[in-house]
Amino acid sequence: MDTSGTNGTSGAAGAAGTAGGAPRKPTRRDVAKLAGVSDAVVSYTLNGGPPVAAATAERVRAAVAQLGYRPNLSARALRSGSASTLVFLVPSGPDPVFDNPFFAEYAGTLESAARERGYALYTTSSSFEPEHVLARFREFAARQVDGVLVLASGTPFDRQALDQVGLPWVTLNVVTPEPGADTLGTDLRAGAVATTAHLLGHGHRSVGFVGEDDPTEPRHVGWLEACAAAGVAPGPFVPAALTRQGGHDAGVRIADALRVGDPDAAPAFFIASDRTAIGALRAFHERRVAVPDDVAIAAFDGSSDAEYAWPALTSLRQPIEDMARSAVSRVLTPGHDGRHELFDGHLVVRASCGCGHAA
């Protein structure tokens, strides 16, 4: 569609000020007058709609630049009932979420997936006490937000109260389906099985595990399953917080056991997260424990830190790109009736497990 007319310049003067000289913001009508087109053509050029001839669109963009025109996004949101905005809500607390490079990368990937769909993504944190989450949802609704992506923290939500706010929402980083909730996550158990089996494939007599002290945690369960399937006794379990410090503490215990020749010391360990493994690597370096010669390790998450560790860290990569696209798509097309998606990760093999290692 092209309703262009004679190009003029009088709109520039009109946008500069009122009769009394007071400055005012240029309007879409000013842009249309300067470009010699209708208001509708300006709207089609800037917002999408019926096609506009290339030369006409270029005149519109030139007029926008000359006048310094900025669309009124608030007014547009009020008219449409949408601010073309999503929110990524993460838990606040003493251990900041984005201290973990995996979640920082996940947030960036979610933002890219939202932008591909024409939406902005804003990240904010909150106490995950039910009344605080409900208050935030009401705040988001008042701001015309289109949907909320929630990073699971283990705290149960009052789903009925949140649903009554009227915003679609999907919970991320969930392994076990939650009745009535739209959720997605990585299959941690299957990933642990694959990673442990890979270490066992190097011929180690046993593989230990470093992770949280919870025998029902899926990575712990997968480690035990892989050992049982290979017909070997599981190596020692070394409890650790999933932090760098937790990994360092665990690494000290493992190194000390190796140094004194503890017969229960394992020659390989599956470590539940990259940043825990990074902490363990530091402890090994400090105590002159060679990786993978003295102890081989592989981890979980597949963050960029794994690639740049020394030695580079073998890690089960969570498919954050696929999960981000699915999360954004689902929150923008609600009505899944509590569907849970579980994604498979893939093992990225590097030197820390012994693959391709040169002494």
C-alpha positions as a Markdown table, in Angstrom:
| # | Residue | x | y | z |
|---|---|---|---|---|
| 1 | Met | 0.0 | 0.0 | 0.0 |
| 2 | Asp | 1.4 | 3.4 | -1.0 |
| 3 | Thr | -0.5 | 6.6 | -0.4 |
| 4 | Ser | 2.5 | 9.0 | -0.8 |
| 5 | Gly | 2.1 | 12.5 | -1.9 |
| 6 | Thr | 4.3 | 15.5 | -2.5 |
| 7 | Asn | 7.2 | 15.7 | -0.1 |
| 8 | Gly | 7.3 | 18.9 | 2.0 |
| 9 | Thr | 9.3 | 20.5 | 4.7 |
| 10 | Ser | 6.7 | 22.5 | 6.6 |
| 11 | Gly | 6.2 | 19.7 | 9.1 |
| 12 | Ala | 9.7 | 20.3 | 10.5 |
| 13 | Ala | 8.8 | 23.8 | 11.5 |
| 14 | Gly | 5.5 | 22.7 | 12.9 |
| 15 | Ala | 7.1 | 20.1 | 15.1 |
| 16 | Ala | 9.7 | 22.5 | 16.5 |
| 17 | Gly | 7.3 | 24.4 | 18.7 |
| 18 | Thr | 4.0 | 26.1 | 19.2 |
| 19 | Ala | 3.1 | 29.7 | 18.3 |
| 20 | Gly | 4.5 | 30.8 | 21.6 |
| 21 | Gly | 7.8 | 29.2 | 21.0 |
| 22 | Ala | 7.4 | 26.4 | 23.6 |
| 23 | Pro | 9.0 | 23.2 | 22.4 |
| 24 | Arg | 6.7 | 20.2 | 21.9 |
| 25 | Lys | 7.3 | 16.6 | 20.9 |
| 26 | Pro | 6.9 | 15.8 | 17.3 |
| 27 | Thr | 3.9 | 13.7 | 16.5 |
| 28 | Arg | 3.1 | 11.0 | 13.9 |
| 29 | Arg | 1.1 | 13.6 | 12.0 |
| 30 | Asp | 4.2 | 15.8 | 11.8 |
| 31 | Val | 6.2 | 12.9 | 10.4 |
| 32 | Ala | 3.4 | 12.2 | 7.8 |
| 33 | Lys | 3.4 | 15.8 | 6.7 |
| 34 | Leu | 7.1 | 16.0 | 6.3 |
| 35 | Ala | 7.3 | 12.7 | 4.4 |
| 36 | Gly | 4.2 | 13.6 | 2.3 |
| 37 | Val | 2.3 | 10.6 | 3.3 |
| 38 | Ser | -0.8 | 9.7 | 5.4 |
| 39 | Asp | -0.7 | 8.9 | 9.1 |
| 40 | Ala | -1.6 | 5.3 | 8.2 |
| 41 | Val | 1.5 | 4.9 | 6.1 |
| 42 | Val | 3.7 | 6.2 | 8.9 |
| 43 | Ser | 2.1 | 3.6 | 11.2 |
| 44 | Tyr | 2.5 | 0.8 | 8.6 |
| 45 | Thr | 6.2 | 1.7 | 8.1 |
| 46 | Leu | 7.0 | 1.8 | 11.9 |
| 47 | Asn | 4.7 | -0.9 | 13.2 |
| 48 | Gly | 4.2 | -3.3 | 10.4 |
| 49 | Gly | 1.0 | -3.7 | 8.3 |
| 50 | Pro | 0.2 | -3.5 | 4.6 |
| 51 | Pro | 3.4 | -3.3 | 2.6 |
| 52 | Val | 4.8 | 0.2 | 1.9 |
| 53 | Ala | 6.9 | 1.0 | -1.2 |
| 54 | Ala | 10.6 | 1.1 | -0.4 |
| 55 | Ala | 11.1 | 4.7 | -1.4 |
| 56 | Thr | 8.1 | 5.8 | 0.6 |
| 57 | Ala | 9.3 | 3.9 | 3.7 |
| 58 | Glu | 12.7 | 5.5 | 3.3 |
| 59 | Arg | 11.1 | 9.0 | 3.3 |
| 60 | Val | 9.2 | 8.1 | 6.4 |
| 61 | Arg | 12.3 | 7.0 | 8.2 |
| 62 | Ala | 14.2 | 10.1 | 7.1 |
| 63 | Ala | 11.4 | 12.3 | 8.5 |
| 64 | Val | 11.4 | 10.3 | 11.8 |
| 65 | Ala | 15.2 | 10.9 | 12.1 |
| 66 | Gln | 14.9 | 14.6 | 11.1 |
| 67 | Leu | 12.2 | 15.3 | 13.6 |
| 68 | Gly | 13.5 | 13.1 | 16.4 |
| 69 | Tyr | 10.1 | 11.4 | 16.5 |
| 70 | Arg | 9.6 | 8.7 | 19.2 |
| 71 | Pro | 6.4 | 6.6 | 19.3 |
| 72 | Asn | 4.4 | 6.7 | 22.5 |
| 73 | Leu | 4.8 | 3.1 | 23.6 |
| 74 | Ser | 2.6 | 3.6 | 26.7 |
| 75 | Ala | -0.3 | 4.8 | 24.6 |
| 76 | Arg | 0.2 | 2.0 | 22.2 |
| 77 | Ala | 0.2 | -0.5 | 25.1 |
| 78 | Leu | -3.1 | 1.0 | 26.5 |
| 79 | Arg | -4.8 | 0.7 | 23.1 |
| 80 | Ser | -3.7 | -2.8 | 22.4 |
| 81 | Gly | -3.7 | -4.2 | 26.0 |
| 82 | Ser | -0.1 | -5.4 | 25.4 |
| 83 | Ala | 3.3 | -3.8 | 26.1 |
| 84 | Ser | 5.0 | -6.5 | 24.0 |
| 85 | Thr | 6.9 | -7.4 | 27.1 |
| 86 | Leu | 7.8 | -10.5 | 29.0 |
| 87 | Val | 9.3 | -10.8 | 32.5 |
| 88 | Phe | 11.8 | -13.4 | 33.7 |
| 89 | Leu | 11.2 | -13.7 | 37.5 |
| 90 | Val | 14.1 | -15.1 | 39.5 |
| 91 | Pro | 14.4 | -15.7 | 43.3 |
| 92 | Ser | 16.2 | -13.3 | 45.4 |
| 93 | Gly | 18.3 | -14.5 | 48.3 |
| 94 | Pro | 21.8 | -14.8 | 49.8 |
| 95 | Asp | 23.1 | -16.8 | 46.8 |
| 96 | Pro | 22.4 | -14.5 | 43.8 |
| 97 | Val | 21.0 | -16.5 | 40.8 |
| 98 | Phe | 23.4 | -14.9 | 38.3 |
| 99 | Asp | 26.5 | -15.8 | 40.2 |
| 100 | Asn | 25.9 | -19.1 | 38.4 |
| 101 | Pro | 27.1 | -18.5 | 34.8 |
| 102 | Phe | 24.6 | -21.1 | 33.6 |
| 103 | Phe | 21.6 | -19.0 | 34.6 |
| 104 | Ala | 23.2 | -15.9 | 33.3 |
| 105 | Glu | 23.5 | -17.6 | 29.9 |
| 106 | Tyr | 20.0 | -18.9 | 30.2 |
| 107 | Ala | 18.7 | -15.4 | 30.8 |
| 108 | Gly | 20.5 | -14.0 | 27.7 |
| 109 | Thr | 19.1 | -16.9 | 25.6 |
| 110 | Leu | 15.6 | -16.2 | 26.8 |
| 111 | Glu | 16.0 | -12.5 | 25.9 |
| 112 | Ser | 17.1 | -13.5 | 22.4 |
| 113 | Ala | 14.1 | -15.9 | 22.0 |
| 114 | Ala | 11.7 | -13.1 | 23.1 |
| 115 | Arg | 13.3 | -10.6 | 20.8 |
| 116 | Glu | 12.8 | -13.0 | 17.8 |
| 117 | Arg | 9.1 | -12.9 | 18.6 |
| 118 | Gly | 9.0 | -9.1 | 18.8 |
| 119 | Tyr | 9.0 | -8.9 | 22.6 |
| 120 | Ala | 11.3 | -7.3 | 25.1 |
| 121 | Leu | 12.3 | -9.4 | 28.1 |
| 122 | Tyr | 12.9 | -7.8 | 31.5 |
| 123 | Thr | 14.6 | -9.7 | 34.4 |
| 124 | Thr | 13.7 | -9.0 | 38.0 |
| 125 | Ser | 14.1 | -10.8 | 41.3 |
| 126 | Ser | 11.7 | -11.3 | 44.2 |
| 127 | Ser | 11.3 | -13.1 | 47.4 |
| 128 | Phe | 9.4 | -16.3 | 46.4 |
| 129 | Glu | 7.1 | -16.1 | 49.4 |
| 130 | Pro | 3.6 | -16.7 | 48.0 |
| 131 | Glu | 2.3 | -13.2 | 48.9 |
| 132 | His | 5.3 | -11.5 | 47.4 |
| 133 | Val | 5.0 | -13.4 | 44.1 |
| 134 | Leu | 1.3 | -12.6 | 43.9 |
| 135 | Ala | 2.0 | -8.9 | 44.4 |
| 136 | Arg | 4.6 | -9.0 | 41.7 |
| 137 | Phe | 2.2 | -10.7 | 39.3 |
| 138 | Arg | -0.4 | -8.0 | 40.0 |
| 139 | Glu | 2.2 | -5.4 | 39.3 |
| 140 | Phe | 3.2 | -7.0 | 36.0 |
| 141 | Ala | -0.5 | -7.2 | 35.0 |
| 142 | Ala | -1.0 | -3.5 | 35.7 |
| 143 | Arg | 2.0 | -2.7 | 33.5 |
| 144 | Gln | 0.4 | -4.7 | 30.6 |
| 145 | Val | 3.1 | -7.4 | 30.7 |
| 146 | Asp | 2.2 | -10.2 | 28.3 |
| 147 | Gly | 3.6 | -13.2 | 30.3 |
| 148 | Val | 5.9 | -14.3 | 33.0 |
| 149 | Leu | 8.7 | -16.9 | 32.9 |
| 150 | Val | 9.5 | -18.1 | 36.5 |
| 151 | Leu | 12.7 | -19.7 | 37.5 |
| 152 | Ala | 11.9 | -22.5 | 39.9 |
| 153 | Ser | 13.4 | -22.3 | 43.4 |
| 154 | Gly | 11.7 | -25.2 | 45.1 |
| 155 | Thr | 9.2 | -22.9 | 46.9 |
| 156 | Pro | 5.6 | -23.9 | 46.1 |
| 157 | Phe | 3.3 | -21.3 | 44.6 |
| 158 | Asp | -0.4 | -20.6 | 45.1 |
| 159 | Arg | -1.1 | -21.4 | 41.4 |
| 160 | Gln | -4.8 | -20.7 | 41.7 |
| 161 | Ala | -4.2 | -17.2 | 43.0 |
| 162 | Leu | -1.6 | -16.5 | 40.3 |
| 163 | Asp | -3.8 | -17.8 | 37.6 |
| 164 | Gln | -6.6 | -15.4 | 38.7 |
| 165 | Val | -4.4 | -12.5 | 38.0 |
| 166 | Gly | -4.9 | -13.4 | 34.3 |
| 167 | Leu | -1.2 | -13.5 | 33.2 |
| 168 | Pro | 0.1 | -16.6 | 31.4 |
| 169 | Trp | 3.2 | -18.0 | 33.1 |
| 170 | Val | 5.6 | -20.9 | 32.7 |
| 171 | Thr | 8.0 | -22.3 | 35.3 |
| 172 | Leu | 11.5 | -23.1 | 34.1 |
| 173 | Asn | 14.1 | -25.5 | 35.6 |
| 174 | Val | 11.6 | -28.0 | 36.7 |
| 175 | Val | 12.3 | -31.7 | 36.5 |
| 176 | Thr | 9.2 | -33.4 | 38.0 |
| 177 | Pro | 5.8 | -32.5 | 36.6 |
| 178 | Glu | 3.6 | -30.4 | 38.9 |
| 179 | Pro | -0.2 | -31.0 | 38.5 |
| 180 | Gly | -1.9 | -28.1 | 36.8 |
| 181 | Ala | 1.4 | -26.2 | 36.1 |
| 182 | Asp | 3.0 | -25.3 | 32.8 |
| 183 | Thr | 6.6 | -26.4 | 33.3 |
| 184 | Leu | 9.8 | -27.4 | 31.5 |
| 185 | Gly | 13.3 | -28.5 | 32.4 |
| 186 | Thr | 16.2 | -30.7 | 31.6 |
| 187 | Asp | 16.2 | -34.5 | 32.3 |
| 188 | Leu | 18.8 | -34.4 | 35.0 |
| 189 | Arg | 18.7 | -38.1 | 35.8 |
| 190 | Ala | 19.3 | -39.1 | 32.1 |
| 191 | Gly | 22.1 | -36.6 | 31.9 |
| 192 | Ala | 23.7 | -38.0 | 35.0 |
| 193 | Val | 23.5 | -41.5 | 33.6 |
| 194 | Ala | 25.1 | -40.5 | 30.4 |
| 195 | Thr | 27.9 | -38.5 | 32.1 |
| 196 | Thr | 28.7 | -41.2 | 34.6 |
| 197 | Ala | 28.6 | -43.9 | 31.9 |
| 198 | His | 31.1 | -41.9 | 29.9 |
| 199 | Leu | 33.6 | -41.8 | 32.8 |
| 200 | Leu | 33.1 | -45.5 | 33.4 |
| 201 | Gly | 33.8 | -46.0 | 29.7 |
| 202 | His | 37.4 | -44.9 | 30.4 |
| 203 | Gly | 37.9 | -48.1 | 32.4 |
| 204 | His | 37.7 | -46.6 | 35.8 |
| 205 | Arg | 37.0 | -49.1 | 38.6 |
| 206 | Ser | 34.5 | -46.7 | 40.2 |
| 207 | Val | 33.1 | -43.2 | 39.8 |
| 208 | Gly | 32.3 | -40.9 | 42.7 |
| 209 | Phe | 29.7 | -38.2 | 42.9 |
| 210 | Val | 29.9 | -34.6 | 44.2 |
| 211 | Gly | 26.5 | -32.9 | 44.8 |
| 212 | Glu | 23.8 | -32.0 | 47.2 |
| 213 | Asp | 23.1 | -34.3 | 50.2 |
| 214 | Asp | 19.8 | -35.6 | 48.8 |
| 215 | Pro | 19.6 | -39.2 | 47.6 |
| 216 | Thr | 16.4 | -38.4 | 45.7 |
| 217 | Glu | 18.0 | -35.6 | 43.7 |
| 218 | Pro | 17.9 | -36.8 | 40.0 |
| 219 | Arg | 21.6 | -36.4 | 39.3 |
| 220 | His | 22.4 | -38.5 | 42.4 |
| 221 | Val | 19.9 | -41.1 | 41.3 |
| 222 | Gly | 21.3 | -41.2 | 37.7 |
| 223 | Trp | 24.9 | -41.6 | 39.1 |
| 224 | Leu | 23.8 | -44.7 | 41.1 |
| 225 | Glu | 21.8 | -46.1 | 38.1 |
| 226 | Ala | 24.8 | -45.8 | 35.8 |
| 227 | Cys | 27.1 | -47.5 | 38.3 |
| 228 | Ala | 24.6 | -50.3 | 38.8 |
| 229 | Ala | 24.2 | -50.8 | 35.1 |
| 230 | Ala | 27.9 | -51.1 | 34.6 |
| 231 | Gly | 28.1 | -53.6 | 37.5 |
| 232 | Val | 30.5 | -51.5 | 39.6 |
| 233 | Ala | 30.1 | -50.3 | 43.1 |
| 234 | Pro | 29.6 | -46.5 | 43.2 |
| 235 | Gly | 32.6 | -44.5 | 44.3 |
| 236 | Pro | 32.3 | -42.2 | 47.3 |
| 237 | Phe | 29.6 | -39.6 | 47.6 |
| 238 | Val | 31.1 | -36.3 | 48.6 |
| 239 | Pro | 28.3 | -33.9 | 49.7 |
| 240 | Ala | 28.8 | -30.3 | 48.5 |
| 241 | Ala | 26.8 | -27.1 | 48.0 |
| 242 | Leu | 26.4 | -26.3 | 44.3 |
| 243 | Thr | 28.7 | -23.3 | 44.5 |
| 244 | Arg | 32.4 | -22.7 | 43.8 |
| 245 | Gln | 33.1 | -22.8 | 47.5 |
| 246 | Gly | 31.2 | -26.0 | 47.9 |
| 247 | Gly | 33.2 | -27.5 | 45.0 |
| 248 | His | 36.5 | -26.3 | 46.5 |
| 249 | Asp | 35.7 | -27.9 | 49.9 |
| 250 | Ala | 34.8 | -31.2 | 48.2 |
| 251 | Gly | 38.0 | -31.0 | 46.1 |
| 252 | Val | 40.1 | -30.6 | 49.2 |
| 253 | Arg | 38.5 | -33.7 | 50.7 |
| 254 | Ile | 39.1 | -35.7 | 47.4 |
| 255 | Ala | 42.7 | -34.5 | 47.1 |
| 256 | Asp | 43.5 | -35.4 | 50.7 |
| 257 | Ala | 42.0 | -38.9 | 50.2 |
| 258 | Leu | 44.2 | -39.4 | 47.1 |
| 259 | Arg | 47.3 | -38.1 | 48.8 |
| 260 | Val | 47.1 | -40.5 | 51.7 |
| 261 | Gly | 46.3 | -43.4 | 49.4 |
| 262 | Asp | 42.8 | -44.0 | 50.8 |
| 263 | Pro | 41.6 | -47.3 | 49.2 |
| 264 | Asp | 38.1 | -45.8 | 48.9 |
| 265 | Ala | 39.3 | -42.8 | 46.9 |
| 266 | Ala | 37.8 | -42.9 | 43.4 |
| 267 | Pro | 39.8 | -42.2 | 40.2 |
| 268 | Ala | 36.9 | -40.3 | 38.7 |
| 269 | Phe | 34.0 | -38.1 | 39.8 |
| 270 | Phe | 30.8 | -36.8 | 38.3 |
| 271 | Ile | 30.2 | -33.3 | 39.7 |
| 272 | Ala | 26.7 | -32.0 | 39.7 |
| 273 | Ser | 27.3 | -28.5 | 38.3 |
| 274 | Asp | 30.0 | -26.7 | 36.4 |
| 275 | Arg | 30.6 | -24.1 | 39.0 |
| 276 | Thr | 31.0 | -26.8 | 41.7 |
| 277 | Ala | 33.5 | -28.5 | 39.3 |
| 278 | Ile | 35.4 | -25.1 | 38.9 |
| 279 | Gly | 35.8 | -24.9 | 42.6 |
| 280 | Ala | 37.1 | -28.5 | 42.8 |
| 281 | Leu | 39.6 | -27.8 | 40.0 |
| 282 | Arg | 41.1 | -25.0 | 42.0 |
| 283 | Ala | 41.5 | -27.3 | 45.0 |
| 284 | Phe | 43.1 | -29.9 | 42.8 |
| 285 | His | 45.6 | -27.4 | 41.4 |
| 286 | Glu | 46.4 | -26.1 | 44.9 |
| 287 | Arg | 47.2 | -29.6 | 46.1 |
| 288 | Arg | 49.0 | -30.6 | 42.9 |
| 289 | Val | 46.4 | -33.2 | 41.9 |
| 290 | Ala | 46.6 | -33.6 | 38.1 |
| 291 | Val | 43.4 | -33.8 | 36.2 |
| 292 | Pro | 42.7 | -36.2 | 34.5 |
| 293 | Asp | 45.9 | -38.2 | 35.3 |
| 294 | Asp | 45.3 | -38.4 | 39.1 |
| 295 | Val | 41.5 | -37.9 | 39.0 |
| 296 | Ala | 39.2 | -37.5 | 36.0 |
| 297 | Ile | 36.1 | -35.3 | 36.3 |
| 298 | Ala | 33.0 | -34.5 | 34.3 |
| 299 | Ala | 30.2 | -32.1 | 35.3 |
| 300 | Phe | 26.7 | -30.9 | 34.4 |
| 301 | Asp | 25.3 | -27.7 | 32.8 |
| 302 | Gly | 27.6 | -27.0 | 29.9 |
| 303 | Ser | 28.2 | -23.3 | 30.7 |
| 304 | Ser | 30.8 | -21.2 | 28.9 |
| 305 | Asp | 33.0 | -21.6 | 32.1 |
| 306 | Ala | 33.4 | -25.3 | 31.3 |
| 307 | Glu | 35.1 | -24.5 | 28.0 |
| 308 | Tyr | 37.6 | -22.1 | 29.6 |
| 309 | Ala | 38.4 | -24.1 | 32.7 |
| 310 | Trp | 41.9 | -25.8 | 32.8 |
| 311 | Pro | 41.8 | -28.4 | 31.8 |
| 312 | Ala | 38.7 | -27.8 | 29.7 |
| 313 | Leu | 35.8 | -29.4 | 31.5 |
| 314 | Thr | 33.7 | -32.3 | 30.0 |
| 315 | Ser | 30.1 | -31.4 | 30.8 |
| 316 | Leu | 26.5 | -32.4 | 30.0 |
| 317 | Arg | 25.1 | -29.3 | 28.3 |
| 318 | Gln | 21.6 | -28.3 | 29.1 |
| 319 | Pro | 19.8 | -27.3 | 25.8 |
| 320 | Ile | 19.0 | -23.7 | 26.8 |
| 321 | Glu | 18.4 | -22.6 | 23.3 |
| 322 | Asp | 15.6 | -25.1 | 22.7 |
| 323 | Met | 14.2 | -24.6 | 26.2 |
| 324 | Ala | 14.2 | -20.8 | 25.8 |
| 325 | Arg | 12.3 | -20.9 | 22.5 |
| 326 | Ser | 9.8 | -23.3 | 23.9 |
| 327 | Ala | 9.3 | -21.2 | 27.1 |
| 328 | Val | 8.6 | -18.0 | 25.1 |
| 329 | Ser | 6.4 | -19.8 | 22.6 |
| 330 | Arg | 4.3 | -21.4 | 25.4 |
| 331 | Val | 3.9 | -18.2 | 27.4 |
| 332 | Leu | 2.7 | -16.4 | 24.3 |
| 333 | Thr | 0.2 | -19.2 | 23.4 |
| 334 | Pro | -1.3 | -20.1 | 26.7 |
| 335 | Gly | -3.8 | -23.0 | 27.2 |
| 336 | His | -1.5 | -25.9 | 27.6 |
| 337 | Asp | -3.4 | -27.3 | 30.6 |
| 338 | Gly | -0.4 | -28.1 | 32.7 |
| 339 | Arg | 1.9 | -29.6 | 30.2 |
| 340 | His | 5.4 | -30.5 | 31.3 |
| 341 | Glu | 8.4 | -30.7 | 28.8 |
| 342 | Leu | 11.5 | -32.5 | 29.6 |
| 343 | Phe | 14.6 | -31.9 | 27.4 |
| 344 | Asp | 17.6 | -34.1 | 26.8 |
| 345 | Gly | 21.0 | -32.6 | 27.2 |
| 346 | His | 24.1 | -33.6 | 25.4 |
| 347 | Leu | 27.6 | -34.4 | 26.6 |
| 348 | Val | 30.3 | -32.0 | 25.5 |
| 349 | Val | 33.6 | -34.0 | 25.7 |
| 350 | Arg | 36.8 | -32.1 | 26.6 |
| 351 | Ala | 40.1 | -32.9 | 28.4 |
| 352 | Ser | 39.0 | -33.2 | 32.1 |
| 353 | Cys | 37.6 | -36.7 | 31.6 |
| 354 | Gly | 40.7 | -37.9 | 29.8 |
| 355 | Cys | 39.4 | -37.7 | 26.2 |
| 356 | Gly | 42.1 | -36.3 | 23.9 |
| 357 | His | 44.4 | -35.6 | 26.8 |
| 358 | Ala | 48.1 | -35.3 | 26.2 |
| 359 | Ala | 50.4 | -35.6 | 29.1 |
